[in-house]
């Protein structure tokens, strides 16, 4: 089998498609979809997990549907269409995060207890959450009362001091964002993520038609 240039070409094509899958970042999108969704600005971890589960379920459904599409359309058409939509979806995701970064809320409240902390030097939420030791604390009106506070040593769910600390925020309205910033553009990366998964399955997923199965069985015999 390996002596035939035809089979070697098929093997190289399959390996090239596998390499392209990794370059597209499909594993990162699937494994870290909850983190990507939360970084987009979803406030609660539970909502991020549910959205990640929904996106994984959508990817599974699209993979099953792609088995039927291979029989109906040409594989080359599916691959080219999938490649184009994957490229567009990655642009949507990147544009969404770019808008979120540019519209990052400003730090308007500097807590007295953080005067000697590195967190007090940050001016926007984006620069604040980029530091592993700091997080953004805000209430409903994020343009008026945001502050950058140090993260608690015991848990990342609360700040060490201020209104988002475990002591002060047990029943308070403040929201603690250690790794993300609230934004009105949070829906853009999520939509891009869904479009990415829908586009990836038909073209670059491991879809096999009945003709391919019969061909493989003949080769194995």
N, C-alpha and C positions, 0 to 999 in steps of 0.2 A: 504493500500500500504506500509506504513512504518512498518507494522508487518512482512513483508516478508524479509528474509535475502537476497534474490536475488536482490530485489529492493534497499535495503540498500547498498549492495555492489556496484550497479551501481551508486548510489548517491555519495558514498565515492570516487569512481573512478573519477567521474566528478569533485568533489571538489579538488581531488589531482591534476588533470590536470590543473585546474584553478590556484592552488598554484604554480605549476611548471612553468606556463606562467609568473607569476610575478618574480619568481627566475631567469628565463632566461633574464629578463629585456626588454620584448617586449614593454612595455609602454614607458620606457625611450628612446628606440631606435626610436619609432614612434614620440613621442612628441618633442624630442630634436635632431632629425636627422640633422636639419640645423646647430645646434651648433656643433654636432660631426663632420660634414663635414668641417666646418670652422676651427675647432681645428686641423683637419688633415693637413691644410695648404692651403686651397683655399683662394685666395687673396680677392675676392669681395663678399660682402653680397648677391648681386643679383645672382651670380653663385651658392652660397650655397643654396639659396632658391629654385632655379630651380632644382638643384640636389636632394634636399629634396622632392620636389614635384614629381619628376620622381621616386624616391624610394618608395614613398607612392602609386603612381599609379601602380608600379610593384607589390607591396604587395597586392593591390586590385585585380589585374589580377590573381595573383597566388592563391588567396583565391577562386576565381571563378573556376579556373582550378582544384583546389583540390576537389571540389564537384564532378567532373567527375572522378577523380582518385580514390575516395572512392568506386565508383561503379565498377571500373576495377580491383583494387588491394585490398588486405586485409588491414584492418585498422591497424593491428599490424605491418605489413611490412612498412606502411607509417610512423607510429609513430617512429619505431626504426631507419629508414633511416633519418627521420627529426631530431631526437635527435642527431644522429651522425654528421650530417651536421651543426647543430646549434653549437655543441661543436667545430667543426673545424673552423667555421666562427668566433666564439669568440676568438679563438687562433689567427686567422689572424688579427683581429682588434687589439688585445693586442700587437701582434708582430709588427704591423705597427706603433703604437704609441711609442713602445719601441725603434724602429729604429729612429723615428723622434726625440725623446728625446736625444738619444746618438749622433746623427749627428747635434745637434743644433748649429747654427752659433755662433761664438764668438763675443763678444763686442770689436770692434777694434777702435771705435771713442768715446772719452769721451768729451761731450760738456762742455764748460767752465761754462755755466749757471747751470749745474747740479752738481757742485762740492760739494755743501752742501746737496744734495738730496740723499735719500736712494737708488735711481736708479743707482747712479754712482758706487755703490759697486758690482753690479752684473757683472759677467764675460761672461755669455752665454745668448742666447735668451730664453732658457727654464727657467732659474732662474728669468729672467727679467719679462716674462709674467705671471709667477706664483704669482707675487705681484699685488694686485689690483690697486696699485697706479702707476704702470709703464707699458710701452709698448715698443715694438721693432720697430725701425725705420731703414729702409734700402733702397738701390736703387737696380739696376739690379744685380750688383756683390755683393752678400750678404756676401761673405767671406772677403771682403776688407773694407766695409764702414758701418757696422752695429753699432747702438748706442742704449742705453737704456735711454728712456726719460720719465719724469713724465706725466701722463695723464691729460688732461685739466679738470678743474673743471666744465666746462659748457657742454662738450660733449665728449664721448669716441672716436669720429671719428678723433680727432686730439690730438697731444701732447700739453702740456702747453708751451713748449719752443722748440727751435731747428728747424731743417729743416722739421719736420713733424707737426709743429704748423699750425694753420689755416691761419696765416699771411704769412708764408714762403712757405707753401705747396699748395697754391691755384692753382698754375699752374706748380708746380715743379714735378720732376720725383720720389720723395721719396714716399715710401709706408709705411703706418702706420699699425702695427699689434699689437693691444692691448691684444689679447687673444690667439694668435697662432704664430707659427714659420714657416717660409718658409722651405720647404724640398722637396727633390727629391723623397721621399717615401710617399708623400701625397696620392697617388693612392691606396696604400695598405689598409688603413682603409676603404676607400670608397668601394673598391671591397669586403672587408669583410662584410661591412654593407649590400650590395646588396645580397651577398650569404646568409647572416643571414635571410633577409626577404623572399627570395625565399625558404629557407629550413624550415622556421617556419610555413608557411601557410599550407602545405599539412598534417603535422602530428599533431601539437599541437594547430592549430586553431580550432574554433568551427565549424567543418564540419559535416554535417548531410546527410546521404544517404536516399534513398527512403525507404529502409527497416527500418531505424530508425524512419522515419516519421510514417510509418504504425504501428510500435511497440508502439510508443508514443500515437497514436490515440486509439489503442486498450486498453492501460492501462488507459487512461483518461475516456474511456467509462465504 
